[in-house]
Amino acid sequence: MLGTIIYILGIVAAVWCVLDIFKHDKLELLWKIVLTVAVLATSWIGLLVYYFIIRPRI
């Protein structure tokens, strides 16, 4: 049960992150695609890196 909740939270967080990446106009399309693939491929680690390191710099 707990695993299912964590899995669903991960999906919601990944969708939020991808929408946030494509919302920014400063990034080129190639960087948006690269960031999206990286976040989706690395799951929670990618989300944390994006939120704490990349997002403040955009």
C-alpha distance matrix in Angstrom:
0.0 3.8 5.4 5.2 6.5 8.9 9.9 10.9 12.6 14.4 15.7 16.9 18.5 20.2 21.6 22.9 24.4 26.1 27.5 28.8 30.5 32.3 33.3 35.6 39.1 40.3 38.5 40.0 38.1 38.0 36.3 33.8 32.9 32.8 30.5 28.2 28.0 27.5 24.7 22.8 23.6 22.6 19.5 18.7 22.1 24.0 22.6 23.6 27.0 27.6 26.8 28.8 31.5 32.3 31.7 34.2 36.8 36.7
3.8 0.0 3.8 5.4 5.1 6.3 8.6 10.0 10.6 12.3 14.4 15.5 16.4 18.3 20.2 21.1 22.3 24.4 25.9 26.8 28.4 30.6 31.5 33.5 37.1 38.1 36.3 38.0 36.4 36.2 34.2 31.9 31.3 30.9 28.4 26.4 26.3 25.4 22.5 21.1 21.9 20.4 17.2 15.9 19.1 21.3 19.8 20.4 23.9 24.8 23.8 25.5 28.3 29.4 28.8 31.1 33.8 34.0
5.4 3.8 0.0 3.8 5.5 5.2 6.1 8.6 9.9 10.5 12.4 14.3 15.2 16.4 18.5 19.9 20.8 22.5 24.4 25.5 26.7 28.8 30.2 32.1 35.6 36.5 34.4 35.9 34.1 33.6 31.8 29.6 28.6 28.2 25.9 23.8 23.4 22.6 19.9 18.2 18.7 17.4 14.5 13.8 17.0 19.0 18.0 19.1 22.2 23.1 22.7 24.5 27.0 27.8 27.6 30.2 32.6 32.7
5.2 5.4 3.8 0.0 3.8 5.5 5.0 6.2 8.6 9.7 10.6 12.4 14.1 15.3 16.7 18.4 19.8 21.2 22.8 24.3 25.7 27.4 28.7 31.0 34.4 35.7 33.7 35.0 33.0 32.9 31.3 28.7 27.7 27.8 25.6 23.1 22.9 22.7 19.8 17.8 18.8 18.2 14.9 14.7 18.3 19.6 18.3 20.0 23.1 23.4 23.0 25.3 27.8 28.2 27.6 30.4 32.8 32.4
6.5 5.1 5.5 3.8 0.0 3.8 5.4 5.2 6.1 8.5 10.0 10.6 12.1 14.2 15.5 16.5 18.2 20.1 21.2 22.4 24.2 26.1 26.9 29.2 32.8 34.0 32.3 34.0 32.3 32.5 30.6 28.0 27.5 27.5 25.0 22.6 23.0 22.6 19.3 17.8 19.4 18.4 14.8 13.9 17.5 18.8 16.9 18.2 21.7 21.8 20.9 23.1 25.9 26.5 25.5 28.1 30.8 30.5
8.9 6.3 5.2 5.5 3.8 0.0 3.8 5.5 5.1 6.1 8.7 9.9 10.3 12.1 14.3 15.2 16.1 18.2 19.9 20.7 22.2 24.4 25.5 27.4 31.0 31.9 30.0 31.8 30.2 30.1 28.0 25.7 25.2 24.8 22.2 20.2 20.4 19.6 16.4 15.2 16.5 15.0 11.5 10.3 13.8 15.4 13.7 14.9 18.3 18.8 18.0 20.1 22.8 23.5 22.9 25.4 28.0 27.9
9.9 8.6 6.1 5.0 5.4 3.8 0.0 3.8 5.5 5.1 6.4 8.8 9.9 10.6 12.5 14.3 15.2 16.6 18.6 19.9 21.0 22.9 24.4 26.5 29.9 31.0 28.8 30.2 28.3 28.0 26.4 23.9 23.0 22.9 20.6 18.2 18.1 17.8 14.9 12.9 14.2 13.5 10.1 10.2 13.8 14.8 13.5 15.5 18.5 18.7 18.6 21.0 23.2 23.4 23.0 26.0 28.2 27.7
10.9 10.0 8.6 6.2 5.2 5.5 3.8 0.0 3.8 5.3 5.1 6.3 8.6 9.9 10.7 12.4 14.2 15.5 16.7 18.3 20.0 21.5 22.6 25.1 28.5 30.0 28.1 29.6 27.6 27.9 26.4 23.5 22.8 23.3 20.9 18.2 18.7 18.9 15.6 13.7 15.9 15.6 11.9 12.0 15.8 16.1 14.2 16.5 19.5 19.0 18.5 21.3 23.8 23.6 22.6 25.6 27.9 27.2
12.6 10.6 9.9 8.6 6.1 5.1 5.5 3.8 0.0 3.8 5.4 5.1 6.0 8.5 9.9 10.5 12.1 14.2 15.4 16.3 18.2 20.2 20.9 23.1 26.7 27.9 26.3 28.2 26.7 27.0 25.0 22.3 22.2 22.4 19.5 17.3 18.3 17.9 14.3 13.4 15.7 14.7 10.9 10.0 13.7 14.2 11.6 13.5 16.8 16.3 15.3 18.0 20.7 20.8 19.7 22.4 25.0 24.5
14.4 12.3 10.5 9.7 8.5 6.1 5.1 5.3 3.8 0.0 3.8 5.5 5.1 6.0 8.6 9.8 10.4 12.2 14.2 15.1 16.3 18.5 19.8 21.7 25.2 26.1 24.1 25.7 24.2 24.1 22.1 19.6 19.2 19.1 16.4 14.3 14.9 14.3 10.9 9.8 11.9 11.0 7.2 6.9 10.6 10.9 8.9 11.3 14.2 13.9 13.7 16.4 18.7 18.6 18.0 21.0 23.2 22.7
15.7 14.4 12.4 10.6 10.0 8.7 6.4 5.1 5.4 3.8 0.0 3.8 5.5 5.1 6.2 8.6 9.8 10.6 12.3 14.1 15.3 16.8 18.3 20.7 24.0 25.4 23.3 24.6 22.6 22.8 21.3 18.4 17.7 18.3 16.0 13.1 13.9 14.3 11.1 9.1 11.9 12.1 8.7 9.7 13.2 12.5 10.7 13.8 16.2 15.1 15.3 18.5 20.4 19.6 18.8 22.1 24.1 23.0
16.9 15.5 14.3 12.4 10.6 9.9 8.8 6.3 5.1 5.5 3.8 0.0 3.8 5.5 5.2 6.2 8.6 10.0 10.7 12.2 14.3 15.7 16.5 19.1 22.5 24.1 22.6 24.3 22.6 23.3 21.6 18.5 18.5 19.4 16.7 14.0 15.7 16.1 12.5 11.4 14.6 14.6 11.1 11.2 14.6 13.7 11.0 13.8 16.4 14.9 14.2 17.6 19.9 19.1 17.5 20.6 22.9 21.7
18.5 16.4 15.2 14.1 12.1 10.3 9.9 8.6 6.0 5.1 5.5 3.8 0.0 3.8 5.5 5.0 6.1 8.7 9.9 10.4 12.2 14.4 15.2 17.2 20.8 21.9 20.4 22.3 21.1 21.7 19.5 16.6 17.1 17.4 14.3 12.3 14.2 13.8 10.0 10.0 13.1 12.4 9.1 8.5 11.5 10.5 7.4 10.1 12.8 11.3 10.5 13.8 16.1 15.5 14.1 17.2 19.5 18.7
20.2 18.3 16.4 15.3 14.2 12.1 10.6 9.9 8.5 6.0 5.1 5.5 3.8 0.0 3.8 5.4 5.0 6.2 8.6 9.7 10.5 12.5 14.1 16.1 19.4 20.5 18.4 19.9 18.3 18.5 16.7 13.8 13.7 14.2 11.4 8.9 10.5 10.7 7.1 6.5 10.0 10.1 7.2 8.3 10.8 9.0 6.9 10.5 12.2 10.5 11.0 14.5 16.0 14.8 14.0 17.5 19.1 18.0
21.6 20.2 18.5 16.7 15.5 14.3 12.5 10.7 9.9 8.6 6.2 5.2 5.5 3.8 0.0 3.8 5.4 5.2 6.2 8.5 9.9 10.8 12.2 14.9 18.0 19.8 18.0 19.3 17.4 18.4 17.0 13.6 13.7 15.1 12.6 9.6 11.9 13.0 9.8 8.9 12.7 13.5 10.9 12.1 14.6 12.4 10.2 13.7 15.2 12.8 13.1 16.8 18.2 16.5 15.1 18.6 20.2 18.4
22.9 21.1 19.9 18.4 16.5 15.2 14.3 12.4 10.5 9.8 8.6 6.2 5.0 5.4 3.8 0.0 3.8 5.6 5.2 6.1 8.7 10.1 10.5 13.0 16.4 18.2 16.9 19.0 17.7 19.0 17.1 13.8 14.8 16.1 13.0 10.9 13.8 14.2 10.9 11.2 14.9 14.9 12.4 12.5 14.7 12.6 9.6 12.5 14.2 11.4 10.8 14.5 16.3 14.7 12.6 15.8 17.8 16.0
24.4 22.3 20.8 19.8 18.2 16.1 15.2 14.2 12.1 10.4 9.8 8.6 6.1 5.0 5.4 3.8 0.0 3.8 5.4 5.0 6.1 8.8 9.8 11.3 14.9 15.9 14.3 16.4 15.4 16.3 13.9 11.0 12.2 12.9 9.6 8.0 11.1 11.0 7.8 9.2 12.6 12.5 10.6 10.8 12.2 9.5 7.0 10.0 10.9 7.9 8.1 11.9 13.1 11.3 9.7 13.2 14.9 13.3
26.1 24.4 22.5 21.2 20.1 18.2 16.6 15.5 14.2 12.2 10.6 10.0 8.7 6.2 5.2 5.6 3.8 0.0 3.8 5.4 5.0 6.4 8.6 10.6 13.5 15.0 12.9 14.2 12.6 13.6 12.0 8.6 9.3 10.8 8.3 5.8 9.1 10.3 7.9 8.4 12.0 13.0 11.6 13.0 14.3 11.1 9.6 13.0 13.2 10.1 11.3 14.9 15.3 12.8 11.7 15.4 16.2 14.1
27.5 25.9 24.4 22.8 21.2 19.9 18.6 16.7 15.4 14.2 12.3 10.7 9.9 8.6 6.2 5.2 5.4 3.8 0.0 3.8 5.4 5.3 6.1 9.1 12.1 14.3 13.1 14.7 13.2 15.2 13.8 10.1 11.6 13.7 11.3 9.2 12.7 14.0 11.6 12.1 15.7 16.7 15.0 16.0 17.4 14.4 12.3 15.3 15.8 12.4 12.7 16.4 17.1 14.5 12.4 15.7 16.8 14.2
28.8 26.8 25.5 24.3 22.4 20.7 19.9 18.3 16.3 15.1 14.1 12.2 10.4 9.7 8.5 6.1 5.0 5.4 3.8 0.0 3.8 5.5 5.1 6.9 10.5 12.1 11.4 13.8 13.4 15.2 13.1 9.9 12.3 13.8 10.8 9.9 13.6 14.0 11.6 13.2 16.6 16.8 15.4 15.6 16.5 13.6 11.2 13.5 13.8 10.1 9.9 13.4 14.1 11.5 8.9 12.0 13.3 10.8
30.5 28.4 26.7 25.7 24.2 22.2 21.0 20.0 18.2 16.3 15.3 14.3 12.2 10.5 9.9 8.7 6.1 5.0 5.4 3.8 0.0 3.8 5.5 5.9 9.0 10.1 8.3 10.5 10.0 11.5 9.2 6.2 8.9 10.2 7.5 7.3 11.0 11.5 10.0 12.0 14.9 15.5 14.9 15.7 15.9 12.5 11.2 13.6 12.8 9.1 10.3 13.5 13.1 9.9 8.4 11.9 12.1 9.4
32.3 30.6 28.8 27.4 26.1 24.4 22.9 21.5 20.2 18.5 16.8 15.7 14.4 12.5 10.8 10.1 8.8 6.4 5.3 5.5 3.8 0.0 3.8 5.6 7.6 9.8 8.3 9.6 8.4 10.9 9.8 6.3 8.7 11.3 9.7 8.7 12.3 13.8 12.7 13.8 16.9 18.1 17.5 18.8 19.3 15.7 14.6 17.2 16.6 12.9 14.0 17.2 16.8 13.4 11.9 15.0 14.9 11.6
33.3 31.5 30.2 28.7 26.9 25.5 24.4 22.6 20.9 19.8 18.3 16.5 15.2 14.1 12.2 10.5 9.8 8.6 6.1 5.1 5.5 3.8 0.0 3.8 6.4 9.2 9.2 11.3 11.1 14.0 12.6 9.6 12.4 14.7 12.7 12.1 15.8 16.8 15.3 16.7 20.0 20.7 19.7 20.4 21.0 17.7 15.9 18.1 17.7 14.0 14.1 17.2 17.1 13.9 11.5 14.0 14.3 10.9
35.6 33.5 32.1 31.0 29.2 27.4 26.5 25.1 23.1 21.7 20.7 19.1 17.2 16.1 14.9 13.0 11.3 10.6 9.1 6.9 5.9 5.6 3.8 0.0 3.8 5.6 6.3 9.2 10.2 12.9 11.0 8.9 12.4 14.1 12.1 12.7 16.3 16.8 15.7 17.8 20.7 21.1 20.7 21.1 21.1 17.7 16.3 18.0 16.9 13.2 13.6 16.0 15.3 11.9 9.8 11.8 11.4 7.6
39.1 37.1 35.6 34.4 32.8 31.0 29.9 28.5 26.7 25.2 24.0 22.5 20.8 19.4 18.0 16.4 14.9 13.5 12.1 10.5 9.0 7.6 6.4 3.8 0.0 3.8 5.5 7.6 9.2 12.3 11.2 9.8 13.3 15.2 14.0 14.8 18.2 19.0 18.5 20.5 23.1 23.9 23.8 24.5 24.2 20.7 19.7 21.4 19.9 16.3 17.1 19.2 18.0 14.5 12.8 14.4 13.1 9.4
40.3 38.1 36.5 35.7 34.0 31.9 31.0 30.0 27.9 26.1 25.4 24.1 21.9 20.5 19.8 18.2 15.9 15.0 14.3 12.1 10.1 9.8 9.2 5.6 3.8 0.0 3.8 6.6 9.6 11.8 10.0 9.9 13.5 14.5 13.5 15.2 18.3 18.5 18.4 20.9 23.1 23.5 23.9 24.4 23.6 20.2 19.6 20.7 18.7 15.5 16.5 18.0 16.2 12.6 11.7 12.7 10.6 7.1
38.5 36.3 34.4 33.7 32.3 30.0 28.8 28.1 26.3 24.1 23.3 22.6 20.4 18.4 18.0 16.9 14.3 12.9 13.1 11.4 8.3 8.3 9.2 6.3 5.5 3.8 0.0 3.8 6.5 8.2 6.2 6.4 9.9 10.8 10.1 12.0 14.8 15.1 15.5 17.9 19.8 20.5 21.2 22.2 21.2 17.6 17.6 19.1 16.9 13.7 15.5 17.2 15.2 11.4 11.2 13.1 10.9 7.8
40.0 38.0 35.9 35.0 34.0 31.8 30.2 29.6 28.2 25.7 24.6 24.3 22.3 19.9 19.3 19.0 16.4 14.2 14.7 13.8 10.5 9.6 11.3 9.2 7.6 6.6 3.8 0.0 3.8 5.5 5.4 6.4 8.9 10.1 10.8 12.4 14.5 15.5 16.6 18.5 20.1 21.4 22.4 23.9 22.9 19.2 19.6 21.5 19.2 16.2 18.5 20.3 18.1 14.3 14.6 16.7 14.4 11.5
38.1 36.4 34.1 33.0 32.3 30.2 28.3 27.6 26.7 24.2 22.6 22.6 21.1 18.3 17.4 17.7 15.4 12.6 13.2 13.4 10.0 8.4 11.1 10.2 9.2 9.6 6.5 3.8 0.0 3.8 5.5 5.0 6.2 8.7 9.9 10.5 12.4 14.2 15.3 16.5 18.2 20.0 21.0 23.0 22.4 18.6 19.1 21.6 19.6 16.6 19.0 21.3 19.5 15.7 16.0 18.7 16.8 13.9
38.0 36.2 33.6 32.9 32.5 30.1 28.0 27.9 27.0 24.1 22.8 23.3 21.7 18.5 18.4 19.0 16.3 13.6 15.2 15.2 11.5 10.9 14.0 12.9 12.3 11.8 8.2 5.5 3.8 0.0 3.8 5.4 5.2 6.2 8.6 9.9 10.7 12.3 14.3 15.5 16.4 18.3 19.9 22.1 21.1 17.4 18.6 20.9 18.6 16.1 19.1 21.1 18.9 15.4 16.5 19.2 17.1 14.9
36.3 34.2 31.8 31.3 30.6 28.0 26.4 26.4 25.0 22.1 21.3 21.6 19.5 16.7 17.0 17.1 13.9 12.0 13.8 13.1 9.2 9.8 12.6 11.0 11.2 10.0 6.2 5.4 5.5 3.8 0.0 3.8 5.4 5.0 6.0 8.4 9.9 10.4 12.0 14.1 15.1 16.3 17.8 19.5 18.3 14.6 15.7 17.7 15.1 12.6 15.6 17.4 15.1 11.6 12.9 15.6 13.5 11.6
33.8 31.9 29.6 28.7 28.0 25.7 23.9 23.5 22.3 19.6 18.4 18.5 16.6 13.8 13.6 13.8 11.0 8.6 10.1 9.9 6.2 6.3 9.6 8.9 9.8 9.9 6.4 6.4 5.0 5.4 3.8 0.0 3.8 5.5 5.2 6.1 8.7 9.9 10.5 12.2 14.1 15.5 16.3 18.0 17.5 13.7 14.1 16.6 14.8 11.8 14.4 16.9 15.3 11.7 12.1 15.3 14.0 11.5
32.9 31.3 28.6 27.7 27.5 25.2 23.0 22.8 22.2 19.2 17.7 18.5 17.1 13.7 13.7 14.8 12.2 9.3 11.6 12.3 8.9 8.7 12.4 12.4 13.3 13.5 9.9 8.9 6.2 5.2 5.4 3.8 0.0 3.8 5.5 5.1 6.2 8.5 9.9 10.6 12.0 14.2 15.3 17.8 17.4 13.7 14.7 17.6 15.9 13.4 16.4 19.0 17.4 14.2 15.0 18.4 17.2 15.1
32.8 30.9 28.2 27.8 27.5 24.8 22.9 23.3 22.4 19.1 18.3 19.4 17.4 14.2 15.1 16.1 12.9 10.8 13.7 13.8 10.2 11.3 14.7 14.1 15.2 14.5 10.8 10.1 8.7 6.2 5.0 5.5 3.8 0.0 3.8 5.5 5.3 6.1 8.6 10.0 10.5 12.2 14.1 16.4 15.3 11.7 13.5 16.0 13.7 11.9 15.4 17.4 15.4 12.5 14.3 17.5 16.1 14.7
30.5 28.4 25.9 25.6 25.0 22.2 20.6 20.9 19.5 16.4 16.0 16.7 14.3 11.4 12.6 13.0 9.6 8.3 11.3 10.8 7.5 9.7 12.7 12.1 14.0 13.5 10.1 10.8 9.9 8.6 6.0 5.2 5.5 3.8 0.0 3.8 5.5 5.0 6.0 8.5 9.8 10.6 11.9 13.6 12.6 8.8 10.1 12.5 10.5 8.2 11.6 13.8 12.3 9.4 10.8 14.3 13.5 12.2
28.2 26.4 23.8 23.1 22.6 20.2 18.2 18.2 17.3 14.3 13.1 14.0 12.3 8.9 9.6 10.9 8.0 5.8 9.2 9.9 7.3 8.7 12.1 12.7 14.8 15.2 12.0 12.4 10.5 9.9 8.4 6.1 5.1 5.5 3.8 0.0 3.8 5.4 5.2 6.1 8.4 10.1 10.6 12.9 13.0 9.3 10.0 13.2 12.2 9.8 12.6 15.5 14.8 12.1 12.7 16.5 16.2 14.6
28.0 26.3 23.4 22.9 23.0 20.4 18.1 18.7 18.3 14.9 13.9 15.7 14.2 10.5 11.9 13.8 11.1 9.1 12.7 13.6 11.0 12.3 15.8 16.3 18.2 18.3 14.8 14.5 12.4 10.7 9.9 8.7 6.2 5.3 5.5 3.8 0.0 3.8 5.5 5.2 5.9 8.5 9.9 13.0 12.7 9.5 11.3 14.4 13.3 11.8 15.0 17.5 16.6 14.3 15.6 19.3 18.8 17.6
27.5 25.4 22.6 22.7 22.6 19.6 17.8 18.9 17.9 14.3 14.3 16.1 13.8 10.7 13.0 14.2 11.0 10.3 14.0 14.0 11.5 13.8 16.8 16.8 19.0 18.5 15.1 15.5 14.2 12.3 10.4 9.9 8.5 6.1 5.0 5.4 3.8 0.0 3.8 5.6 5.2 6.1 8.3 10.7 9.6 6.4 9.1 11.6 10.0 9.3 12.8 14.8 13.7 12.0 13.9 17.3 16.9 16.4
24.7 22.5 19.9 19.8 19.3 16.4 14.9 15.6 14.3 10.9 11.1 12.5 10.0 7.1 9.8 10.9 7.8 7.9 11.6 11.6 10.0 12.7 15.3 15.7 18.5 18.4 15.5 16.6 15.3 14.3 12.0 10.5 9.9 8.6 6.0 5.2 5.5 3.8 0.0 3.8 5.5 5.5 5.8 7.9 7.8 4.4 5.8 9.0 8.5 7.5 10.3 12.8 12.7 11.3 12.3 15.9 16.3 15.8
22.8 21.1 18.2 17.8 17.8 15.2 12.9 13.7 13.4 9.8 9.1 11.4 10.0 6.5 8.9 11.2 9.2 8.4 12.1 13.2 12.0 13.8 16.7 17.8 20.5 20.9 17.9 18.5 16.5 15.5 14.1 12.2 10.6 10.0 8.5 6.1 5.2 5.6 3.8 0.0 3.8 5.7 5.4 8.7 9.7 7.2 8.3 11.8 12.0 11.1 13.4 16.2 16.4 15.0 15.7 19.4 19.9 19.0
23.6 21.9 18.7 18.8 19.4 16.5 14.2 15.9 15.7 11.9 11.9 14.6 13.1 10.0 12.7 14.9 12.6 12.0 15.7 16.6 14.9 16.9 20.0 20.7 23.1 23.1 19.8 20.1 18.2 16.4 15.1 14.1 12.0 10.5 9.8 8.4 5.9 5.2 5.5 3.8 0.0 3.8 5.7 9.3 9.4 7.6 10.0 12.8 12.5 12.6 15.4 17.5 17.3 16.2 17.7 21.2 21.4 21.0
22.6 20.4 17.4 18.2 18.4 15.0 13.5 15.6 14.7 11.0 12.1 14.6 12.4 10.1 13.5 14.9 12.5 13.0 16.7 16.8 15.5 18.1 20.7 21.1 23.9 23.5 20.5 21.4 20.0 18.3 16.3 15.5 14.2 12.2 10.6 10.1 8.5 6.1 5.5 5.7 3.8 0.0 3.8 6.4 5.8 5.0 7.9 9.9 9.8 10.8 13.3 15.0 15.0 14.7 16.4 19.6 20.1 20.3
19.5 17.2 14.5 14.9 14.8 11.5 10.1 11.9 10.9 7.2 8.7 11.1 9.1 7.2 10.9 12.4 10.6 11.6 15.0 15.4 14.9 17.5 19.7 20.7 23.8 23.9 21.2 22.4 21.0 19.9 17.8 16.3 15.3 14.1 11.9 10.6 9.9 8.3 5.8 5.4 5.7 3.8 0.0 3.8 5.6 5.4 6.3 8.8 10.2 10.7 12.3 14.5 15.4 15.2 16.1 19.3 20.5 20.5
18.7 15.9 13.8 14.7 13.9 10.3 10.2 12.0 10.0 6.9 9.7 11.2 8.5 8.3 12.1 12.5 10.8 13.0 16.0 15.6 15.7 18.8 20.4 21.1 24.5 24.4 22.2 23.9 23.0 22.1 19.5 18.0 17.8 16.4 13.6 12.9 13.0 10.7 7.9 8.7 9.3 6.4 3.8 0.0 3.8 5.4 5.0 6.2 8.6 9.8 10.5 12.2 13.8 14.4 15.1 17.8 19.6 20.0
22.1 19.1 17.0 18.3 17.5 13.8 13.8 15.8 13.7 10.6 13.2 14.6 11.5 10.8 14.6 14.7 12.2 14.3 17.4 16.5 15.9 19.3 21.0 21.1 24.2 23.6 21.2 22.9 22.4 21.1 18.3 17.5 17.4 15.3 12.6 13.0 12.7 9.6 7.8 9.7 9.4 5.8 5.6 3.8 0.0 3.8 5.4 5.2 6.1 8.5 9.9 10.7 11.5 12.6 14.1 16.5 17.8 18.8
24.0 21.3 19.0 19.6 18.8 15.4 14.8 16.1 14.2 10.9 12.5 13.7 10.5 9.0 12.4 12.6 9.5 11.1 14.4 13.6 12.5 15.7 17.7 17.7 20.7 20.2 17.6 19.2 18.6 17.4 14.6 13.7 13.7 11.7 8.8 9.3 9.5 6.4 4.4 7.2 7.6 5.0 5.4 5.4 3.8 0.0 3.8 5.5 5.1 6.0 8.5 10.1 10.3 10.2 11.7 14.7 15.6 16.0
22.6 19.8 18.0 18.3 16.9 13.7 13.5 14.2 11.6 8.9 10.7 11.0 7.4 6.9 10.2 9.6 7.0 9.6 12.3 11.2 11.2 14.6 15.9 16.3 19.7 19.6 17.6 19.6 19.1 18.6 15.7 14.1 14.7 13.5 10.1 10.0 11.3 9.1 5.8 8.3 10.0 7.9 6.3 5.0 5.4 3.8 0.0 3.8 5.5 5.2 6.0 8.5 9.9 9.9 10.2 13.2 14.9 15.1
23.6 20.4 19.1 20.0 18.2 14.9 15.5 16.5 13.5 11.3 13.8 13.8 10.1 10.5 13.7 12.5 10.0 13.0 15.3 13.5 13.6 17.2 18.1 18.0 21.4 20.7 19.1 21.5 21.6 20.9 17.7 16.6 17.6 16.0 12.5 13.2 14.4 11.6 9.0 11.8 12.8 9.9 8.8 6.2 5.2 5.5 3.8 0.0 3.8 5.4 5.2 6.0 8.0 9.4 10.0 12.1 14.1 15.2
27.0 23.9 22.2 23.1 21.7 18.3 18.5 19.5 16.8 14.2 16.2 16.4 12.8 12.2 15.2 14.2 10.9 13.2 15.8 13.8 12.8 16.6 17.7 16.9 19.9 18.7 16.9 19.2 19.6 18.6 15.1 14.8 15.9 13.7 10.5 12.2 13.3 10.0 8.5 12.0 12.5 9.8 10.2 8.6 6.1 5.1 5.5 3.8 0.0 3.8 5.6 5.5 5.4 6.7 8.6 10.7 11.8 13.2
27.6 24.8 23.1 23.4 21.8 18.8 18.7 19.0 16.3 13.9 15.1 14.9 11.3 10.5 12.8 11.4 7.9 10.1 12.4 10.1 9.1 12.9 14.0 13.2 16.3 15.5 13.7 16.2 16.6 16.1 12.6 11.8 13.4 11.9 8.2 9.8 11.8 9.3 7.5 11.1 12.6 10.8 10.7 9.8 8.5 6.0 5.2 5.4 3.8 0.0 3.8 5.8 5.6 4.8 5.7 8.8 9.9 10.3
26.8 23.8 22.7 23.0 20.9 18.0 18.6 18.5 15.3 13.7 15.3 14.2 10.5 11.0 13.1 10.8 8.1 11.3 12.7 9.9 10.3 14.0 14.1 13.6 17.1 16.5 15.5 18.5 19.0 19.1 15.6 14.4 16.4 15.4 11.6 12.6 15.0 12.8 10.3 13.4 15.4 13.3 12.3 10.5 9.9 8.5 6.0 5.2 5.6 3.8 0.0 3.8 6.0 6.3 5.3 7.5 10.0 10.7
28.8 25.5 24.5 25.3 23.1 20.1 21.0 21.3 18.0 16.4 18.5 17.6 13.8 14.5 16.8 14.5 11.9 14.9 16.4 13.4 13.5 17.2 17.2 16.0 19.2 18.0 17.2 20.3 21.3 21.1 17.4 16.9 19.0 17.4 13.8 15.5 17.5 14.8 12.8 16.2 17.5 15.0 14.5 12.2 10.7 10.1 8.5 6.0 5.5 5.8 3.8 0.0 3.8 6.3 6.4 6.9 9.3 11.3
31.5 28.3 27.0 27.8 25.9 22.8 23.2 23.8 20.7 18.7 20.4 19.9 16.1 16.0 18.2 16.3 13.1 15.3 17.1 14.1 13.1 16.8 17.1 15.3 18.0 16.2 15.2 18.1 19.5 18.9 15.1 15.3 17.4 15.4 12.3 14.8 16.6 13.7 12.7 16.4 17.3 15.0 15.4 13.8 11.5 10.3 9.9 8.0 5.4 5.6 6.0 3.8 0.0 3.8 5.9 6.3 7.1 9.6
32.3 29.4 27.8 28.2 26.5 23.5 23.4 23.6 20.8 18.6 19.6 19.1 15.5 14.8 16.5 14.7 11.3 12.8 14.5 11.5 9.9 13.4 13.9 11.9 14.5 12.6 11.4 14.3 15.7 15.4 11.6 11.7 14.2 12.5 9.4 12.1 14.3 12.0 11.3 15.0 16.2 14.7 15.2 14.4 12.6 10.2 9.9 9.4 6.7 4.8 6.3 6.3 3.8 0.0 3.8 5.7 5.4 6.7
31.7 28.8 27.6 27.6 25.5 22.9 23.0 22.6 19.7 18.0 18.8 17.5 14.1 14.0 15.1 12.6 9.7 11.7 12.4 8.9 8.4 11.9 11.5 9.8 12.8 11.7 11.2 14.6 16.0 16.5 12.9 12.1 15.0 14.3 10.8 12.7 15.6 13.9 12.3 15.7 17.7 16.4 16.1 15.1 14.1 11.7 10.2 10.0 8.6 5.7 5.3 6.4 5.9 3.8 0.0 3.8 5.4 5.4
34.2 31.1 30.2 30.4 28.1 25.4 26.0 25.6 22.4 21.0 22.1 20.6 17.2 17.5 18.6 15.8 13.2 15.4 15.7 12.0 11.9 15.0 14.0 11.8 14.4 12.7 13.1 16.7 18.7 19.2 15.6 15.3 18.4 17.5 14.3 16.5 19.3 17.3 15.9 19.4 21.2 19.6 19.3 17.8 16.5 14.7 13.2 12.1 10.7 8.8 7.5 6.9 6.3 5.7 3.8 0.0 3.8 5.6
36.8 33.8 32.6 32.8 30.8 28.0 28.2 27.9 25.0 23.2 24.1 22.9 19.5 19.1 20.2 17.8 14.9 16.2 16.8 13.3 12.1 14.9 14.3 11.4 13.1 10.6 10.9 14.4 16.8 17.1 13.5 14.0 17.2 16.1 13.5 16.2 18.8 16.9 16.3 19.9 21.4 20.1 20.5 19.6 17.8 15.6 14.9 14.1 11.8 9.9 10.0 9.3 7.1 5.4 5.4 3.8 0.0 3.8
36.7 34.0 32.7 32.4 30.5 27.9 27.7 27.2 24.5 22.7 23.0 21.7 18.7 18.0 18.4 16.0 13.3 14.1 14.2 10.8 9.4 11.6 10.9 7.6 9.4 7.1 7.8 11.5 13.9 14.9 11.6 11.5 15.1 14.7 12.2 14.6 17.6 16.4 15.8 19.0 21.0 20.3 20.5 20.0 18.8 16.0 15.1 15.2 13.2 10.3 10.7 11.3 9.6 6.7 5.4 5.6 3.8 0.0
